[in-house]
Amino acid sequence: MKNKTVVVTGGAGFLGSHLCDYFVRRENKVFCVDNLVTGNIKNIQHLLKINNFDFIKHDISKPIKINAKVGYILHFASPASPIDYLKLPIPTLKVGSLGTYNSLGLAKANKAKFLLASTSEVYGDPLVHPQKETYWGNVNPIGPRGVYDEAKRFAEAITMAYHRYHKINTSIIRIFNTYGPRMRIDDGRVVPNFIYQILHKKPLTIYGNGNQTRSFCYYADLIDGIIRLLKSDLHNPVNIGNPDEFTMLEFAKLIQEVSGTKVKLVYKPLPEDDPKKRKPDITIARKLLRWEPKTKLSEGIKVTIDWFKENNYGKK
Ligand code: UDP
């Protein structure tokens, strides 16, 4: 990967900015493409003055030209939290479809390696547990989450088509719930919501009865998985996530223990089509990428709470 130019779409977002850091540290030339709709310039502020880093404010749903020979394209642009894609349904559909098409066009023109950030949402509200990559999913195409799920399913389809038809070297990562520094405190997801509530001694909002499950992966483990997949020749989708599964009630208990702050619970309605269970089967990542997550949820959550405190992100 040495000396290659890297394009990260969504490079000012939570995961995208950590990827920019990774490549800048390794002295790759990095182009960060982001329209800042859900990304935050603060995430890349420290990189703006660095020579081998260029920020291009651009919506990747529109075609792009890069004046350099590109070696790697990591397509991470998209609203990614349920409240974001409910607020931005059409940009979400566009970036998953047209944005992926434009990014693949760039890969084709440069004969670059292309990595698509896909999602566990392609499994919808899964009827198979844990989810293996061979499961086709249970998605409501016209429900509120359909704009994200179907855009990412289309993104996977067009990526495989470019691989098969144009012989582009592509990989697809299916990312399960990930958390850590640089998440937005107001992105509506359970980790920042609970941290905000803990920091302000407000009750934790439990949607539904709290028995739905998720498996949370620390961002640094995820970045390691992304890089291993990028270096591999695996073209079929690979799940990357932490298989330790928690109910939201268990998670509410854990976050109170880690922070040493006890608050009440309040119950709110369960959002439409909220998946009841989610846990990745990571056999492929374990065997073929020699990857598995290392960070315990309690450790990662502690670091994340401290980061929100230090960065004054505790304010919305
Ligand atoms: N959730 C919750 N309270 C909150 C926010 C979310 O109980 O304040 C639940 C939500 O209903 C879902 C789970 O936490 O079952 C994870 O939600 P999130 O929005 O983080 O991501 P998702 O996995 O649904 O995309």
Boltz pocket constraint, residues with backbone or C-beta under 6 A from the ligand:
constraints:
  - pocket:
      binder: B
      contacts: [[A, 80], [A, 81], [A, 82], [A, 177], [A, 188], [A, 189], [A, 190], [A, 191], [A, 193], [A, 194], [A, 205], [A, 206], [A, 207], [A, 208], [A, 210], [A, 212], [A, 213], [A, 214], [A, 248], [A, 270], [A, 271], [A, 274], [A, 275]]
      max_distance: 6.0
